[in-house]
Amino acid sequence: MKAEIIAVGTELLLGQIVNTNAQFLSQKLAELGIDVYFQTVVGDNPARLRQAIEIGRSRADLLVFTGGLGPTQDDLTKDVLADCLGRQLILHEPSMAVIERLFSSRGIPMVESNRRQALMLESSHPLENTAGLAVGNGVSEDGTLYLLLPGPPKEMKPMMEGAGSAWLREMQGELQPLYSRILKFAGIGESNLEAKLLDLIERQTDPTIAPYAKEGEVAIRVSTKAPSEGEANPKIDETVSQIRALAGEFLYAERDIPLEEQLIALLRLSRRKLASAESCSGGLFAELVTSVPGSSGEFAGGVVTYTNQMKHQLLGIPMSQLEGAGAAGAVSESTAALMAERVRLAADADFGVSLTGVAGPAESEGKPVGLVYAGIAERGQPTVVHTLNLSGDRTMIRLRAVKAVMYQLWLRLR
């Protein structure tokens, strides 16, 4: 079944409200085995809404509406759909009774417009609103299904999870749900990962393989439809095994978690601790690591030595290393090594991580924007420094540098 989500509301087009409903509905429809092909946002305008309905029913089997079911004159969804389908709007008496009781209990006079929330299309299926007043609607017409849900997420979500999903199952019998597994990769970009998996992607039928990128990480979604999770897992397992064989060196998790969470898990498993010394990343490494609940057992602490004076005072790095004729400078391989070693010793940790470089917007010490040195000092092992040449703006360079050194540490820990 092909579905289109139509979000109704001028406030969405103006950017006053973020359309989180579409994301939620796409996830729920996928769980029901319904493929969302299109998402549309249309303002509170009868002509444009009618046009959206006409286009939608020409290309989809199910139109899911959110918004436009309220009591005001700009709540037009039911009115326009009723006109398109040649149906009358009738009063849903149980919903009207709920509205009347609410106003009565509050001692507030009910205005006539509130009756609009209890209207539904004739010969349609009412959907109970457990968190509000506007009744939802399930409508079937000439092979097309129409699902009308409220706009406010606190009303829409319980209606979709309850009455809306039940009606869709009833109308379509036993729909096969979509089961997915997320694979997370680091140390490789989206295009390079796709190149490694290209043959597999081009030959895919079932399960399907879909890559998508986040800054410093890439995810692969492996999905299949099946009557049950037990029948889906063997198909997904086989595809995951093929992906692992092609790109396992970059695969850090087979669930949707950030790299820092996996890093903390491996440190915990090996009973080792980590400390950090940061310059160009400004404490971002420590921020991401400490965002993982319970990370205090594995992260001893960190310092942000942004200036040369702080590198000297807090880490004991000689000023002759940082400044003056013949000095390596703050942005150098040797300084990164010293930072990692000194912070590891200061914290009595198993690992010390350092980041020093040029995040921009201008070069520093005659060195280009994007040049970053990432050091890893390990107890009993030689210190290693990785030279990174990163692209992007200041924010992207900082994040990419942090994720890059996390990946190198993950390689050691795994």
Summary of the structure (lengths in Angstrom):
residues: 414
radius of gyration: 28.5
end to end distance: 42.6
largest distance: 87.5
contacts: 1368
relative contact order: 0.08
helix: 44%
strand: 25%
